[in-house]
Amino acid sequence: MQAPRVRIDKEELLSDNWYILKRLTFSLRRRDGSWQSQTREVYDRGNGAVILLYNLRQRTVLLTRQFRIPAFVNGHDGFLIEAAAGLLDNASPEQRIREEAEEETGYRIENVKKIYDLFMSPGSVTERLHFFIGAYEPEHKVGDGGGLAAEGEDIDVLELGFEQALAMMASGEIMDGKTVLLLQYLQLHLMSTQS
């Protein structure tokens, strides 16, 4: 059995206002066998899921546009174009992403395919994000979408041609990392075979 390489030495709660922000002091055993003490802040907002809804026949995707204050304070207008996503809130990734897709886009999707799960910002955020794709048809529309006003959501639903979405990604109109990854996955694995 390999000896542990990490010891948590001290944990301080800095904030539990929205999510959990902690300062962790830990010891890391380096490759040469010595131990080095480090301190980092870790933001725990829970795990999430994201889905790109697509229609192969129409060559379209469903995306959302909503305001994100972190993007705004970093020089963007704050209105990001994204794939539907949300936190798991103690549900399975598959269950939660179906609910989130319906809340945000108005489409009820039964068959979703998990692609992978990734840490999107592992230097400071604990979130593991589960990535899905799902085919949609016009008859899957059961509502207007737009998110939940009680959660502060005011979401525009965008149905875009796939090539238009790729052009928006290339021009910087689509800057959300999870959405870029899913569009590229779709381009490599599904849309290129349907040309």
Accessible surface in RSA format (square Angstrom, percent):
REM  Atomic radii and reference values for relative SASA: ProtOr
REM  Chains: A
REM  Algorithm: Lee & Richards
REM  Probe-radius: 1.40
REM  Slices: 20
REM RES _ NUM      All-atoms   Total-Side   Main-Chain    Non-polar    All polar
REM                ABS   REL    ABS   REL    ABS   REL    ABS   REL    ABS   REL
RES MET A   1   242.03 125.3 150.45  99.6  91.59 218.1 127.79 108.6 114.24 151.4
RES GLN A   2   144.27  80.7 118.43  86.6  25.84  61.5  48.36 102.9  95.91  72.7
RES ALA A   3    58.82  54.1  45.89  70.8  12.93  29.4  51.89  73.1   6.92  18.3
RES PRO A   4    97.54  71.1  85.75  78.2  11.79  42.9  96.97  80.1   0.56   3.5
RES ARG A   5   103.61  43.5  97.96  49.9   5.66  13.5  32.97  45.1  70.64  42.8
RES VAL A   6    77.96  51.3  59.15  53.5  18.81  45.3  59.15  51.4  18.81  51.0
RES ARG A   7   112.74  47.3 107.47  54.8   5.27  12.5  55.55  75.9  57.19  34.7
RES ILE A   8    99.63  56.7  69.15  51.5  30.48  73.5  69.15  49.8  30.48  82.7
RES ASP A   9    76.55  53.6  39.41  39.2  37.14  87.8  26.83  63.1  49.72  49.6
RES LYS A  10   117.86  57.5 110.86  68.0   6.99  16.7  68.47  61.6  49.39  52.6
RES GLU A  11    99.46  57.1  70.02  53.0  29.44  70.1  18.96  36.7  80.50  65.7
RES GLU A  12    51.55  29.6  46.99  35.6   4.56  10.8  19.73  38.2  31.82  26.0
RES LEU A  13   105.40  58.7  72.37  51.8  33.03  83.0  72.40  50.8  33.00  88.8
RES LEU A  14    65.39  36.4  31.41  22.5  33.98  85.4  34.92  24.5  30.47  82.0
RES SER A  15    40.53  34.2  32.57  43.5   7.95  18.3  26.84  57.2  13.69  19.2
RES ASP A  16    93.34  65.4  70.60  70.3  22.74  53.8   4.65  11.0  88.69  88.5
RES ASN A  17   138.12  95.2 107.42 103.8  30.70  73.9  28.26  68.0 109.86 106.2
RES TRP A  18   193.36  77.6 170.44  82.5  22.92  53.8 158.26  84.4  35.10  56.9
RES TYR A  19    57.13  26.7  49.77  28.3   7.36  19.2  36.15  27.2  20.99  25.9
RES ILE A  20    58.64  33.4  58.58  43.6   0.06   0.1  58.58  42.2   0.06   0.2
RES LEU A  21    48.54  27.0  48.54  34.7   0.00   0.0  48.54  34.1   0.00   0.0
RES LYS A  22    65.67  32.0  65.67  40.3   0.00   0.0  25.83  23.3  39.84  42.4
RES ARG A  23    77.89  32.7  77.67  39.6   0.22   0.5  12.63  17.3  65.26  39.6
RES LEU A  24    29.09  16.2  29.09  20.8   0.00   0.0  29.09  20.4   0.00   0.0
RES THR A  25    28.06  20.0  28.04  28.4   0.03   0.1  21.12  28.4   6.94  10.5
RES PHE A  26    32.69  16.4  32.69  20.2   0.00   0.0  32.69  19.8   0.00   0.0
RES SER A  27     8.41   7.1   8.41  11.2   0.00   0.0   0.26   0.5   8.15  11.4
RES LEU A  28    51.99  29.0  51.99  37.2   0.00   0.0  51.99  36.5   0.00   0.0
RES ARG A  29    51.89  21.8  51.89  26.5   0.00   0.0  13.14  18.0  38.76  23.5
RES ARG A  30   107.19  45.0 103.92  53.0   3.27   7.8  17.98  24.6  89.21  54.1
RES ARG A  31   226.90  95.3 187.58  95.6  39.32  93.6  78.10 106.7 148.80  90.2
RES ASP A  32   117.66  82.4  74.18  73.8  43.48 102.8  50.73 119.4  66.93  66.7
RES GLY A  33    37.87  46.7   0.00   N/A  37.87  46.7  23.32  64.0  14.54  32.6
RES SER A  34    54.19  45.8  43.88  58.6  10.31  23.8  46.90  99.9   7.29  10.2
RES TRP A  35    96.44  38.7  65.85  31.9  30.59  71.8  49.53  26.4  46.91  76.1
RES GLN A  36    73.42  41.1  69.71  50.9   3.70   8.8  19.01  40.5  54.40  41.3
RES SER A  37    78.49  66.3  52.17  69.6  26.32  60.6  38.31  81.6  40.18  56.3
RES GLN A  38    36.67  20.5  29.42  21.5   7.26  17.3  15.61  33.2  21.06  16.0
RES THR A  39    65.13  46.3  48.28  48.9  16.86  40.2  31.00  41.6  34.13  51.6
RES ARG A  40   122.50  51.4 118.10  60.2   4.40  10.5  41.76  57.1  80.74  48.9
RES GLU A  41    84.90  48.7  75.37  57.0   9.53  22.7  23.67  45.8  61.23  50.0
RES VAL A  42    36.70  24.1  35.97  32.6   0.73   1.8  35.97  31.2   0.73   2.0
RES TYR A  43    68.13  31.8  67.87  38.6   0.26   0.7  52.09  39.1  16.04  19.8
RES ASP A  44    62.68  43.9  59.43  59.2   3.25   7.7   8.07  19.0  54.61  54.5
RES ARG A  45    72.70  30.5  68.36  34.8   4.33  10.3  12.16  16.6  60.53  36.7
RES GLY A  46    32.92  40.6   0.00   N/A  32.92  40.6  30.91  84.8   2.01   4.5
RES ASN A  47    60.92  42.0  55.57  53.7   5.35  12.9   1.95   4.7  58.96  57.0
RES GLY A  48     0.26   0.3   0.00   N/A   0.26   0.3   0.26   0.7   0.00   0.0
RES ALA A  49     0.24   0.2   0.24   0.4   0.00   0.0   0.24   0.3   0.00   0.0
RES VAL A  50     0.00   0.0   0.00   0.0   0.00   0.0   0.00   0.0   0.00   0.0
RES ILE A  51     0.58   0.3   0.11   0.1   0.46   1.1   0.11   0.1   0.46   1.3
RES LEU A  52     0.00   0.0   0.00   0.0   0.00   0.0   0.00   0.0   0.00   0.0
RES LEU A  53     0.91   0.5   0.91   0.6   0.01   0.0   0.91   0.6   0.01   0.0
RES TYR A  54    23.53  11.0  23.53  13.4   0.00   0.0   0.76   0.6  22.77  28.1
RES ASN A  55     1.41   1.0   0.16   0.1   1.26   3.0   1.27   3.1   0.14   0.1
RES LEU A  56    52.79  29.4  44.74  32.0   8.05  20.2  44.90  31.5   7.89  21.2
RES ARG A  57   169.18  71.0 132.67  67.6  36.52  86.9  88.18 120.5  81.00  49.1
RES GLN A  58    67.99  38.0  41.41  30.3  26.58  63.3  25.66  54.6  42.34  32.1
RES ARG A  59    58.30  24.5  56.96  29.0   1.34   3.2  41.27  56.4  17.03  10.3
RES THR A  60    19.94  14.2  19.94  20.2   0.00   0.0  19.94  26.8   0.00   0.0
RES VAL A  61     0.00   0.0   0.00   0.0   0.00   0.0   0.00   0.0   0.00   0.0
RES LEU A  62     3.52   2.0   2.10   1.5   1.43   3.6   2.10   1.5   1.43   3.8
RES LEU A  63     0.04   0.0   0.00   0.0   0.04   0.1   0.04   0.0   0.00   0.0
RES THR A  64     0.00   0.0   0.00   0.0   0.00   0.0   0.00   0.0   0.00   0.0
RES ARG A  65    80.09  33.6  78.96  40.2   1.13   2.7  13.72  18.7  66.37  40.2
RES GLN A  66    14.07   7.9  13.37   9.8   0.70   1.7   3.54   7.5  10.53   8.0
RES PHE A  67    89.37  44.7  69.65  43.1  19.72  51.3  69.65  42.2  19.72  56.4
RES ARG A  68    84.04  35.3  82.26  41.9   1.79   4.3  21.01  28.7  63.03  38.2
RES ILE A  69    99.80  56.8  96.94  72.2   2.86   6.9  96.94  69.8   2.86   7.8
RES PRO A  70    93.82  68.4  85.32  77.8   8.50  30.9  89.42  73.8   4.40  27.4
RES ALA A  71    20.01  18.4  10.61  16.4   9.40  21.4  18.60  26.2   1.41   3.7
RES PHE A  72   105.25  52.7  97.12  60.2   8.13  21.2  97.12  58.9   8.13  23.3
RES VAL A  73   113.82  74.9  76.75  69.5  37.07  89.3  83.44  72.5  30.38  82.4
RES ASN A  74   129.75  89.5 106.19 102.6  23.56  56.7  19.12  46.0 110.64 106.9
RES GLY A  75    80.22  98.9   0.00   N/A  80.22  98.9  41.44 113.7  38.78  86.9
RES HIS A  76    47.79  26.1  36.84  25.6  10.95  28.0  32.01  33.0  15.78  18.4
RES ASP A  77    93.64  65.6  76.26  75.9  17.38  41.1  42.17  99.3  51.46  51.3
RES GLY A  78     0.00   0.0   0.00   N/A   0.00   0.0   0.00   0.0   0.00   0.0
RES PHE A  79   106.51  53.3  97.39  60.3   9.12  23.7  97.39  59.0   9.12  26.1
RES LEU A  80    25.50  14.2  25.20  18.0   0.29   0.7  25.50  17.9   0.00   0.0
RES ILE A  81     9.97   5.7   9.85   7.3   0.11   0.3   9.85   7.1   0.11   0.3
RES GLU A  82     1.81   1.0   1.81   1.4   0.00   0.0   0.52   1.0   1.29   1.1
RES ALA A  83     1.02   0.9   0.00   0.0   1.02   2.3   0.00   0.0   1.02   2.7
RES ALA A  84     1.41   1.3   0.33   0.5   1.09   2.5   0.33   0.5   1.09   2.9
RES ALA A  85    14.22  13.1   7.77  12.0   6.45  14.7   7.89  11.1   6.33  16.8
RES GLY A  86    20.16  24.9   0.00   N/A  20.16  24.9  18.77  51.5   1.39   3.1
RES LEU A  87    28.00  15.6  22.85  16.3   5.15  12.9  22.85  16.1   5.15  13.9
RES LEU A  88    21.91  12.2  21.84  15.6   0.07   0.2  21.84  15.3   0.07   0.2
RES ASP A  89   105.00  73.5  74.78  74.4  30.21  71.4  34.32  80.8  70.68  70.5
RES ASN A  90   164.71 113.6 117.05 113.1  47.66 114.8  39.33  94.7 125.38 121.2
RES ALA A  91    23.26  21.4   9.47  14.6  13.79  31.4  16.23  22.9   7.04  18.6
RES SER A  92    53.97  45.6  41.94  56.0  12.03  27.7  41.07  87.5  12.90  18.1
RES PRO A  93    25.75  18.8  25.75  23.5   0.00   0.0  25.75  21.3   0.00   0.0
RES GLU A  94    66.34  38.1  66.34  50.2   0.00   0.0  28.71  55.5  37.63  30.7
RES GLN A  95    88.76  49.6  86.70  63.4   2.07   4.9  28.10  59.8  60.67  46.0
RES ARG A  96    23.99  10.1  23.99  12.2   0.00   0.0   5.21   7.1  18.78  11.4
RES ILE A  97     0.10   0.1   0.10   0.1   0.00   0.0   0.10   0.1   0.00   0.0
RES ARG A  98    78.79  33.1  76.11  38.8   2.68   6.4  27.08  37.0  51.71  31.3
RES GLU A  99    69.46  39.9  63.24  47.8   6.22  14.8  36.74  71.1  32.71  26.7
RES GLU A 100     6.31   3.6   6.31   4.8   0.00   0.0   0.18   0.3   6.13   5.0
RES ALA A 101     0.00   0.0   0.00   0.0   0.00   0.0   0.00   0.0   0.00   0.0
RES GLU A 102    52.47  30.1  48.61  36.8   3.86   9.2  14.50  28.1  37.97  31.0
RES GLU A 103    44.54  25.6  33.73  25.5  10.81  25.7  23.41  45.3  21.13  17.2
RES GLU A 104     2.23   1.3   2.23   1.7   0.00   0.0   0.00   0.0   2.23   1.8
RES THR A 105     0.40   0.3   0.40   0.4   0.00   0.0   0.40   0.5   0.00   0.0
RES GLY A 106     1.10   1.4   0.00   N/A   1.10   1.4   1.10   3.0   0.00   0.0
RES TYR A 107    18.83   8.8  18.83  10.7   0.00   0.0   1.51   1.1  17.31  21.3
RES ARG A 108   115.21  48.4 112.10  57.1   3.11   7.4  34.40  47.0  80.81  49.0
RES ILE A 109     2.22   1.3   1.58   1.2   0.63   1.5   1.72   1.2   0.49   1.3
RES GLU A 110   111.09  63.8 102.49  77.5   8.60  20.5  54.08 104.6  57.01  46.5
RES ASN A 111   128.90  88.9 118.66 114.7  10.24  24.6  36.58  88.0  92.31  89.2
RES VAL A 112    27.79  18.3   0.97   0.9  26.82  64.6   2.71   2.4  25.08  68.0
RES LYS A 113   118.72  57.9 114.71  70.4   4.01   9.5  77.47  69.7  41.25  43.9
RES LYS A 114    79.34  38.7  56.80  34.9  22.54  53.7  37.38  33.6  41.97  44.7
RES ILE A 115    30.11  17.1   2.48   1.9  27.62  66.6   5.03   3.6  25.07  68.0
RES TYR A 116    69.24  32.3  60.54  34.4   8.70  22.6  63.09  47.4   6.15   7.6
RES ASP A 117    49.25  34.5  31.04  30.9  18.22  43.1   0.43   1.0  48.83  48.7
RES LEU A 118    63.19  35.2  59.47  42.5   3.72   9.4  63.19  44.4   0.00   0.0
RES PHE A 119    99.75  49.9  80.10  49.6  19.65  51.1  80.10  48.6  19.65  56.2
RES MET A 120    73.33  38.0  44.41  29.4  28.92  68.8  42.89  36.5  30.44  40.3
RES SER A 121    54.86  46.4  48.16  64.3   6.70  15.4  25.09  53.4  29.77  41.7
RES PRO A 122   100.21  73.0  71.38  65.1  28.83 104.8  73.23  60.5  26.98 167.7
RES GLY A 123    68.15  84.0   0.00   N/A  68.15  84.0  44.46 122.0  23.69  53.1
RES SER A 124    53.07  44.8  50.22  67.0   2.86   6.6  34.59  73.7  18.48  25.9
RES VAL A 125    33.66  22.1  28.02  25.4   5.64  13.6  28.99  25.2   4.67  12.7
RES THR A 126    53.33  37.9  39.39  39.9  13.94  33.2  45.07  60.5   8.26  12.5
RES GLU A 127    22.08  12.7  20.87  15.8   1.21   2.9   1.30   2.5  20.79  17.0
RES ARG A 128    97.16  40.8  97.16  49.5   0.00   0.0  11.88  16.2  85.27  51.7
RES LEU A 129     8.78   4.9   8.78   6.3   0.00   0.0   8.78   6.2   0.00   0.0
RES HIS A 130    20.45  11.2  20.45  14.2   0.00   0.0  16.03  16.5   4.41   5.1
RES PHE A 131     0.00   0.0   0.00   0.0   0.00   0.0   0.00   0.0   0.00   0.0
RES PHE A 132     0.53   0.3   0.53   0.3   0.00   0.0   0.53   0.3   0.00   0.0
RES ILE A 133     3.90   2.2   3.56   2.6   0.35   0.8   3.56   2.6   0.35   0.9
RES GLY A 134     2.54   3.1   0.00   N/A   2.54   3.1   2.54   7.0   0.00   0.0
RES ALA A 135    48.75  44.8  41.76  64.4   6.99  15.9  41.79  58.9   6.96  18.4
RES TYR A 136     1.29   0.6   1.04   0.6   0.25   0.7   1.04   0.8   0.25   0.3
RES GLU A 137    52.70  30.3  52.70  39.9   0.00   0.0  20.61  39.9  32.09  26.2
RES PRO A 138    72.76  53.0  61.73  56.3  11.03  40.1  64.19  53.0   8.57  53.2
RES GLU A 139   133.67  76.7 100.96  76.4  32.72  77.9  65.37 126.4  68.30  55.8
RES HIS A 140    59.79  32.7  56.92  39.6   2.86   7.3  34.42  35.5  25.37  29.5
RES LYS A 141   101.65  49.6  80.25  49.2  21.41  51.0  57.71  51.9  43.94  46.8
RES VAL A 142    73.36  48.3  32.61  29.5  40.75  98.2  42.38  36.8  30.98  84.0
RES GLY A 143    31.44  38.8   0.00   N/A  31.44  38.8  30.35  83.3   1.10   2.5
RES ASP A 144   124.37  87.1 107.52 107.0  16.85  39.8  32.53  76.6  91.84  91.6
RES GLY A 145    26.14  32.2   0.00   N/A  26.14  32.2   2.50   6.9  23.63  52.9
RES GLY A 146    17.34  21.4   0.00   N/A  17.34  21.4  13.07  35.9   4.28   9.6
RES GLY A 147    18.37  22.7   0.00   N/A  18.37  22.7   0.00   0.0  18.37  41.1
RES LEU A 148    70.32  39.2  68.64  49.1   1.68   4.2  70.32  49.4   0.00   0.0
RES ALA A 149    91.52  84.2  68.15 105.2  23.38  53.2  69.75  98.2  21.77  57.7
RES ALA A 150   109.46 100.6  61.06  94.2  48.40 110.1  74.36 104.7  35.09  93.0
RES GLU A 151   111.60  64.1  79.30  60.0  32.30  76.9  41.94  81.1  69.66  56.9
RES GLY A 152    69.85  86.1   0.00   N/A  69.85  86.1  37.51 102.9  32.34  72.4
RES GLU A 153    35.55  20.4  24.62  18.6  10.93  26.0  11.72  22.7  23.83  19.5
RES ASP A 154   131.83  92.3 114.33 113.8  17.49  41.4  33.52  78.9  98.31  98.0
RES ILE A 155    11.20   6.4   0.00   0.0  11.20  27.0   0.14   0.1  11.06  30.0
RES ASP A 156    71.39  50.0  67.22  66.9   4.16   9.8  11.93  28.1  59.46  59.3
RES VAL A 157    49.09  32.3  21.05  19.1  28.04  67.6  21.05  18.3  28.04  76.1
RES LEU A 158    27.16  15.1  24.39  17.4   2.78   7.0  27.16  19.1   0.00   0.0
RES GLU A 159    90.52  52.0  60.44  45.7  30.08  71.6  18.97  36.7  71.55  58.4
RES LEU A 160    17.73   9.9  16.62  11.9   1.11   2.8  17.73  12.5   0.00   0.0
RES GLY A 161    27.74  34.2   0.00   N/A  27.74  34.2  21.13  58.0   6.60  14.8
RES PHE A 162     2.79   1.4   2.79   1.7   0.00   0.0   2.79   1.7   0.00   0.0
RES GLU A 163    93.15  53.5  88.17  66.7   4.98  11.9  66.74 129.1  26.41  21.6
RES GLN A 164    93.56  52.3  85.22  62.3   8.35  19.9  34.20  72.8  59.37  45.0
RES ALA A 165     0.00   0.0   0.00   0.0   0.00   0.0   0.00   0.0   0.00   0.0
RES LEU A 166    29.32  16.3  27.03  19.3   2.29   5.8  27.31  19.2   2.01   5.4
RES ALA A 167    60.54  55.7  49.57  76.5  10.98  25.0  56.98  80.2   3.56   9.4
RES MET A 168    20.33  10.5  20.32  13.5   0.01   0.0  19.78  16.8   0.55   0.7
RES MET A 169    37.70  19.5  25.71  17.0  11.99  28.6  25.71  21.9  11.99  15.9
RES ALA A 170    93.46  85.9  50.74  78.3  42.71  97.2  62.26  87.7  31.19  82.6
RES SER A 171    78.34  66.2  35.51  47.4  42.84  98.7  48.59 103.5  29.76  41.7
RES GLY A 172    33.25  41.0   0.00   N/A  33.25  41.0  25.33  69.5   7.92  17.7
RES GLU A 173   101.46  58.2  85.42  64.6  16.03  38.2  40.02  77.4  61.44  50.2
RES ILE A 174     3.15   1.8   0.00   0.0   3.15   7.6   0.00   0.0   3.15   8.6
RES MET A 175   117.79  61.0  88.17  58.4  29.62  70.5  84.05  71.5  33.74  44.7
RES ASP A 176    17.33  12.1  14.45  14.4   2.88   6.8   2.88   6.8  14.45  14.4
RES GLY A 177    37.04  45.7   0.00   N/A  37.04  45.7  28.44  78.0   8.60  19.3
RES LYS A 178    28.14  13.7  27.16  16.7   0.99   2.4  13.38  12.0  14.76  15.7
RES THR A 179     0.00   0.0   0.00   0.0   0.00   0.0   0.00   0.0   0.00   0.0
RES VAL A 180    34.21  22.5  34.21  31.0   0.00   0.0  34.21  29.7   0.00   0.0
RES LEU A 181    61.24  34.1  59.58  42.6   1.66   4.2  59.58  41.8   1.66   4.5
RES LEU A 182     0.00   0.0   0.00   0.0   0.00   0.0   0.00   0.0   0.00   0.0
RES LEU A 183     0.00   0.0   0.00   0.0   0.00   0.0   0.00   0.0   0.00   0.0
RES GLN A 184    74.09  41.4  74.09  54.1   0.00   0.0  15.28  32.5  58.81  44.6
RES TYR A 185    32.43  15.1  28.91  16.4   3.52   9.2  18.02  13.5  14.41  17.8
RES LEU A 186     0.00   0.0   0.00   0.0   0.00   0.0   0.00   0.0   0.00   0.0
RES GLN A 187    73.21  40.9  72.89  53.3   0.32   0.8  14.51  30.9  58.69  44.5
RES LEU A 188   127.55  71.0 108.49  77.6  19.06  47.9 109.28  76.7  18.26  49.1
RES HIS A 189    98.19  53.7  81.60  56.7  16.59  42.4  51.51  53.1  46.68  54.3
RES LEU A 190    41.41  23.1  41.33  29.6   0.07   0.2  41.33  29.0   0.07   0.2
RES MET A 191     1.22   0.6   1.18   0.8   0.04   0.1   1.22   1.0   0.00   0.0
RES SER A 192    66.61  56.3  41.52  55.4  25.09  57.8  40.50  86.2  26.11  36.6
RES THR A 193    99.72  70.9  65.12  66.0  34.59  82.4  67.76  91.0  31.95  48.3
RES GLN A 194    91.04  50.9  67.50  49.3  23.54  56.0   6.36  13.5  84.68  64.2
RES SER A 195   122.02 103.1  53.74  71.7  68.28 157.3  68.72 146.3  53.29  74.7
END  Absolute sums over single chains surface
CHAIN  1 A    11304.2       8825.6       2478.6       6015.8       5288.4
END  Absolute sums over all chains
TOTAL         11304.2       8825.6       2478.6       6015.8       5288.4
